[in-house]
Amino acid sequence: MELASERSNSQKLENSRLIIERQNKELKAKLAEMEAQMKTRSKATIASLESKIGNLEEQLEVEAR
């Protein structure tokens, strides 16, 4: 009886471990995807701001003449 109980507990622990490992893998993939999205957004924001700076610099040159 005690051996059967230990086997049952061991199996439950193993199943829990496998579930946690799968969840961990899914979360790591999701994190990597989100980081890539943020990197893309950041690059787009930087490009937009650089464009605005360029426009403002042109306006400043025109006004300085």
DSSP file (Angstrom, degrees, kcal/mol; ACC not computed):
  #  RESIDUE AA STRUCTURE BP1 BP2  ACC     N-H-->O    O-->H-N    N-H-->O    O-->H-N    TCO  KAPPA ALPHA  PHI   PSI    X-CA   Y-CA   Z-CA
    1    1 A M     >        0   0    0      0, 0.0     4,-2.1     0, 0.0     5,-0.2   0.000 360.0 360.0 360.0 -46.1    0.0    0.0    0.0
    2    2 A E  H  >  +     0   0    0      1,-0.2     4,-2.3     2,-0.2     5,-0.2   0.883 360.0  51.7 -64.2 -38.5    2.7    2.4    0.9
    3    3 A L  H  > S+     0   0    0      2,-0.2     4,-2.5     1,-0.2    -1,-0.2   0.904 109.0  50.2 -64.9 -41.7    4.7    1.7   -2.3
    4    4 A A  H  > S+     0   0    0      1,-0.2     4,-2.2     2,-0.2    -1,-0.2   0.890 110.4  50.7 -63.5 -39.2    1.6    2.3   -4.4
    5    5 A S  H  X S+     0   0    0     -4,-2.1     4,-2.6     2,-0.2    -2,-0.2   0.908 110.3  48.9 -65.1 -42.6    1.0    5.6   -2.6
    6    6 A E  H  X S+     0   0    0     -4,-2.3     4,-2.7     2,-0.2    -2,-0.2   0.905 111.0  50.1 -63.8 -42.0    4.7    6.6   -3.3
    7    7 A R  H  X S+     0   0    0     -4,-2.5     4,-2.5     2,-0.2    -2,-0.2   0.911 111.0  49.6 -62.7 -41.3    4.3    5.7   -6.9
    8    8 A S  H  X S+     0   0    0     -4,-2.2     4,-2.4     2,-0.2    -2,-0.2   0.927 112.9  46.2 -63.2 -46.0    1.2    7.7   -7.2
    9    9 A N  H  X S+     0   0    0     -4,-2.6     4,-2.4     1,-0.2    -2,-0.2   0.906 112.3  51.1 -63.1 -41.7    2.8   10.7   -5.6
   10   10 A S  H  X S+     0   0    0     -4,-2.7     4,-2.4     1,-0.2    -2,-0.2   0.908 110.5  48.8 -62.6 -42.6    5.9   10.4   -7.8
   11   11 A Q  H  X S+     0   0    0     -4,-2.5     4,-2.5     2,-0.2    -1,-0.2   0.901 110.8  50.5 -64.9 -41.2    3.7   10.2  -10.9
   12   12 A K  H  X S+     0   0    0     -4,-2.4     4,-2.4     2,-0.2    -2,-0.2   0.911 111.4  48.4 -63.1 -41.9    1.7   13.3   -9.8
   13   13 A L  H  X S+     0   0    0     -4,-2.4     4,-2.5     2,-0.2    -2,-0.2   0.905 111.0  50.3 -64.7 -41.4    5.0   15.2   -9.2
   14   14 A E  H  X S+     0   0    0     -4,-2.4     4,-2.3     2,-0.2    -2,-0.2   0.916 111.0  49.0 -63.7 -43.1    6.3   14.2  -12.6
   15   15 A N  H  X S+     0   0    0     -4,-2.5     4,-2.2     1,-0.2    -2,-0.2   0.910 111.7  49.3 -62.8 -42.1    3.2   15.3  -14.3
   16   16 A S  H  X S+     0   0    0     -4,-2.4     4,-2.5     1,-0.2    -2,-0.2   0.907 109.8  51.7 -63.0 -41.9    3.3   18.6  -12.5
   17   17 A R  H  X S+     0   0    0     -4,-2.5     4,-2.5     1,-0.2    -2,-0.2   0.917 109.9  49.0 -61.3 -44.1    6.9   19.1  -13.5
   18   18 A L  H  X S+     0   0    0     -4,-2.3     4,-2.2     2,-0.2    -1,-0.2   0.892 111.3  49.6 -64.2 -40.0    6.1   18.4  -17.1
   19   19 A I  H  X S+     0   0    0     -4,-2.2     4,-2.6     2,-0.2    -2,-0.2   0.928 112.0  47.9 -63.7 -44.9    3.3   20.9  -17.1
   20   20 A I  H  X S+     0   0    0     -4,-2.5     4,-2.6     1,-0.2    -2,-0.2   0.896 110.7  51.4 -64.7 -40.7    5.5   23.6  -15.5
   21   21 A E  H  X S+     0   0    0     -4,-2.5     4,-2.2     2,-0.2    -1,-0.2   0.907 111.0  48.3 -62.5 -41.2    8.2   22.9  -18.0
   22   22 A R  H  X S+     0   0    0     -4,-2.2     4,-2.4     2,-0.2    -2,-0.2   0.922 112.5  48.3 -65.0 -44.2    5.8   23.3  -20.9
   23   23 A Q  H  X S+     0   0    0     -4,-2.6     4,-2.6     1,-0.2    -2,-0.2   0.904 110.6  51.8 -62.3 -40.9    4.4   26.5  -19.4
   24   24 A N  H  X S+     0   0    0     -4,-2.6     4,-2.3     1,-0.2    -1,-0.2   0.915 110.0  48.7 -61.8 -44.0    7.9   27.9  -18.9
   25   25 A K  H  X S+     0   0    0     -4,-2.2     4,-2.0     2,-0.2    -1,-0.2   0.912 112.4  48.6 -63.0 -43.0    8.8   27.1  -22.5
   26   26 A E  H  X S+     0   0    0     -4,-2.4     4,-2.3     1,-0.2    -2,-0.2   0.903 111.9  49.1 -63.5 -42.0    5.6   28.9  -23.7
   27   27 A L  H  X S+     0   0    0     -4,-2.6     4,-2.6     2,-0.2    -1,-0.2   0.881 109.5  51.7 -67.3 -38.1    6.2   31.9  -21.5
   28   28 A K  H  X S+     0   0    0     -4,-2.3     4,-2.4     2,-0.2    -1,-0.2   0.907 111.0  48.1 -63.8 -40.9    9.8   32.2  -22.8
   29   29 A A  H  X S+     0   0    0     -4,-2.0     4,-2.2     2,-0.2    -2,-0.2   0.911 112.2  49.1 -65.0 -42.2    8.6   32.1  -26.4
   30   30 A K  H  X S+     0   0    0     -4,-2.3     4,-2.5     2,-0.2    -2,-0.2   0.905 110.8  50.5 -63.9 -41.8    5.9   34.7  -25.6
   31   31 A L  H  X S+     0   0    0     -4,-2.6     4,-2.6     2,-0.2    -2,-0.2   0.921 109.7  50.0 -61.6 -45.3    8.5   36.9  -23.9
   32   32 A A  H  X S+     0   0    0     -4,-2.4     4,-2.1     1,-0.2    -1,-0.2   0.901 111.5  49.4 -61.2 -40.6   10.9   36.7  -26.9
   33   33 A E  H  X S+     0   0    0     -4,-2.2     4,-2.2     2,-0.2    -2,-0.2   0.920 111.9  47.6 -64.1 -44.3    8.0   37.6  -29.2
   34   34 A M  H  X S+     0   0    0     -4,-2.5     4,-2.4     1,-0.2    -2,-0.2   0.886 110.4  52.1 -65.5 -39.0    7.0   40.6  -27.1
   35   35 A E  H  X S+     0   0    0     -4,-2.6     4,-2.1     2,-0.2    -1,-0.2   0.905 109.6  49.9 -63.9 -40.4   10.7   41.8  -26.9
   36   36 A A  H  X S+     0   0    0     -4,-2.1     4,-2.2     2,-0.2    -2,-0.2   0.904 110.6  50.1 -64.3 -41.1   10.9   41.6  -30.7
   37   37 A Q  H  X S+     0   0    0     -4,-2.2     4,-2.6     1,-0.2    -2,-0.2   0.912 110.9  48.7 -62.7 -42.6    7.7   43.6  -31.1
   38   38 A M  H  X S+     0   0    0     -4,-2.4     4,-2.8     1,-0.2    -1,-0.2   0.880 109.3  52.8 -66.0 -37.0    9.0   46.2  -28.7
   39   39 A K  H  X S+     0   0    0     -4,-2.1     4,-2.2     2,-0.2    -1,-0.2   0.918 110.8  47.3 -63.6 -43.1   12.3   46.4  -30.6
   40   40 A T  H  X S+     0   0    0     -4,-2.2     4,-2.2     2,-0.2    -2,-0.2   0.924 113.3  47.9 -63.7 -45.2   10.4   47.0  -33.9
   41   41 A R  H  X S+     0   0    0     -4,-2.6     4,-2.6     1,-0.2    -2,-0.2   0.905 110.4  52.3 -62.3 -41.2    8.2   49.6  -32.3
   42   42 A S  H  X S+     0   0    0     -4,-2.8     4,-2.6     1,-0.2    -1,-0.2   0.914 109.0  49.5 -62.3 -42.7   11.2   51.4  -30.8
   43   43 A K  H  X S+     0   0    0     -4,-2.2     4,-2.5     1,-0.2    -1,-0.2   0.907 111.5  49.2 -63.2 -40.8   12.9   51.5  -34.1
   44   44 A A  H  X S+     0   0    0     -4,-2.2     4,-2.2     2,-0.2    -2,-0.2   0.909 111.7  48.8 -64.9 -41.4    9.8   52.9  -35.8
   45   45 A T  H  X S+     0   0    0     -4,-2.6     4,-2.6     2,-0.2    -2,-0.2   0.917 111.5  49.3 -64.1 -43.4    9.5   55.6  -33.0
   46   46 A I  H  X S+     0   0    0     -4,-2.6     4,-2.6     1,-0.2    -2,-0.2   0.918 110.8  50.0 -62.6 -43.8   13.1   56.5  -33.4
   47   47 A A  H  X S+     0   0    0     -4,-2.5     4,-2.0     2,-0.2    -1,-0.2   0.905 111.5  49.1 -61.8 -41.2   12.8   56.8  -37.1
   48   48 A S  H  X S+     0   0    0     -4,-2.2     4,-2.2     2,-0.2    -2,-0.2   0.920 112.4  47.2 -63.9 -44.8    9.7   59.0  -36.7
   49   49 A L  H  X S+     0   0    0     -4,-2.6     4,-2.4     1,-0.2    -2,-0.2   0.886 110.3  52.4 -66.0 -38.6   11.4   61.3  -34.2
   50   50 A E  H  X S+     0   0    0     -4,-2.6     4,-2.3     2,-0.2    -1,-0.2   0.887 108.9  51.1 -64.1 -37.5   14.5   61.6  -36.4
   51   51 A S  H  X S+     0   0    0     -4,-2.0     4,-2.3     2,-0.2    -2,-0.2   0.918 109.8  49.1 -63.9 -44.1   12.3   62.6  -39.3
   52   52 A K  H  X S+     0   0    0     -4,-2.2     4,-2.6     2,-0.2    -2,-0.2   0.902 110.0  51.6 -62.2 -41.1   10.7   65.3  -37.1
   53   53 A I  H  X S+     0   0    0     -4,-2.4     4,-2.6     1,-0.2    -1,-0.2   0.925 108.9  51.2 -61.2 -44.2   14.1   66.6  -36.0
   54   54 A G  H  X S+     0   0    0     -4,-2.3     4,-2.0     1,-0.2    -2,-0.2   0.915 110.8  48.2 -59.7 -43.2   15.1   66.8  -39.7
   55   55 A N  H  X S+     0   0    0     -4,-2.3     4,-2.4     1,-0.2    -2,-0.2   0.912 112.2  48.7 -63.3 -42.7   12.0   68.8  -40.5
   56   56 A L  H  X S+     0   0    0     -4,-2.6     4,-2.4     1,-0.2    -2,-0.2   0.881 109.4  52.5 -65.6 -37.7   12.5   71.1  -37.6
   57   57 A E  H  X S+     0   0    0     -4,-2.6     4,-2.0     2,-0.2    -1,-0.2   0.898 109.7  49.5 -64.6 -38.8   16.2   71.7  -38.5
   58   58 A E  H  X S+     0   0    0     -4,-2.0     4,-2.4     2,-0.2    -2,-0.2   0.930 111.0  49.5 -64.8 -44.7   15.1   72.6  -42.1
   59   59 A Q  H  X S+     0   0    0     -4,-2.4     4,-2.5     1,-0.2    -2,-0.2   0.902 109.8  51.8 -60.1 -40.8   12.5   75.0  -40.7
   60   60 A L  H  X S+     0   0    0     -4,-2.4     4,-1.8     2,-0.2    -1,-0.2   0.897 109.0  49.9 -63.5 -41.1   15.1   76.6  -38.5
   61   61 A E  H  X S+     0   0    0     -4,-2.0     4,-0.9     2,-0.2    -1,-0.2   0.914 111.2  49.3 -64.3 -42.8   17.5   77.0  -41.4
   62   62 A V  H >< S+     0   0    0     -4,-2.4     3,-0.7     1,-0.2    -2,-0.2   0.922 112.7  47.0 -63.0 -43.3   14.7   78.7  -43.5
   63   63 A E  H 3< S+     0   0    0     -4,-2.5    -1,-0.2     1,-0.2    -2,-0.2   0.810 106.6  58.7 -68.3 -30.1   13.8   81.0  -40.6
   64   64 A A  H 3<        0   0    0     -4,-1.8    -1,-0.2     1,-0.2    -2,-0.2   0.693 360.0 360.0 -74.1 -17.9   17.5   81.9  -40.0
   65   65 A R    <<        0   0    0     -4,-0.9    -1,-0.2    -3,-0.7    -2,-0.1   0.482 360.0 360.0 -75.9 360.0   17.9   83.2  -43.6
